[in-house]
């Protein structure tokens, strides 16, 4: 992957991930966070993704590898898809919002 492409991915990732590493880490510890999403061996894909996002946020660009950039692409796609399908009404207490937060995006921020 070329450096320009990495820069574009990181820029888009930084736009969609609007939670800090600390905010996301605290969120991932909650029961609400752990109760949403498709489970894979007891942990949802979104929850696994959130843990990886925390690591990415705490890493310097030089520490990131191809798999990290692929994961950032996955996060970008997930957030964009889900933002395009909001539930009607108040979204503060919805599984939709909780799921997005597992992926590092709080739609109410």
N, C-alpha and C positions, 0 to 999 in steps of 0.2 A: 504494500500500500504506500502510495506516495505521500510525502509530507504535507502537500497542499490538501489532499483528501483527508488526512488525519486532522488537519486544522479545521476543515469544514465540519467534520463529524463532531469534533470537540465543541465547536461553536454552537451547533444545533443542540447538542447534549446539554450544554450550559444554559440554553434557553428553556428547554423543557424541564430540566431538573431544577426546581425552584426551592428545594429544601436543602439546608446545610447538612453536612455529614452528621453533626450532633443532633439536629432535629430528626433526621431520618433514623438514626440509631435509637433514639428514645422512642420514636413511634414503633419501630420494629419489636420493641420489648412489650408492647401492649397486647392484651388479649384480642382486642378488636383487629389489630394488624394480622395476627396469627389465624384469625377465623375466616378470612376471605381468600378467594382464589382457588384454582385447581390444585389439589394436593398431589405431591409426588413424594412418596416415602414419609408422609407425616408433615411435610412442610410445603406450602404452596410455592408455585413458580415465582409469583410476585414477591414473596418473602425472601426467597433465595436471591432474586434479582436485587432486592433492596440491600441485602448484605454486600453484594458485589458492588453496587453503586457507592456504598459508603467507602469501600476500599478504593475505588476509582477516584472519588472526590478527595481522598487523603493522599493520593499518589501524585508525583510530579509527572509531567508529560513524558519524560525520559524513562520512567518506570513502567509505562503502559505498553502492553504487547498487542499483537494482532487480535487476539481473542477479546481483549478489553475493548478495542475499537469496534469489533463485531457486536459486543454486548451493548455498547453505547448506541449503535444503529438500531438494535432491537428495542431499546428503551425509547428512542425517538419515535419509532413506528408505533409502539404500544400506546404511548401517551397521545399521539396525534389521532389514532383510531378511536380511542376511548373518549377523548374530548369532543369528537364529532358525534357521539351518541349519548348525550347526557340524559338522565331521567328527568321527567317533568317534576315541577314543584321544588321544594326546598331540598337541596342536596347535602346539607351539613351532616346529616346522620345516615348517609347511604352507603351501601356496599360499593357502589360506583366510586365514591370519593375515597373510601378506605383502600380500595384496590389501586387507585391512582397514586395514593400516598405511598403504598408499598413500592411503587416504581419511581419514587422521588419527586412526584408532582402533587402539590396540594392545589386543587382548582379554586380554592377560596382565598388564596394568597394574592 
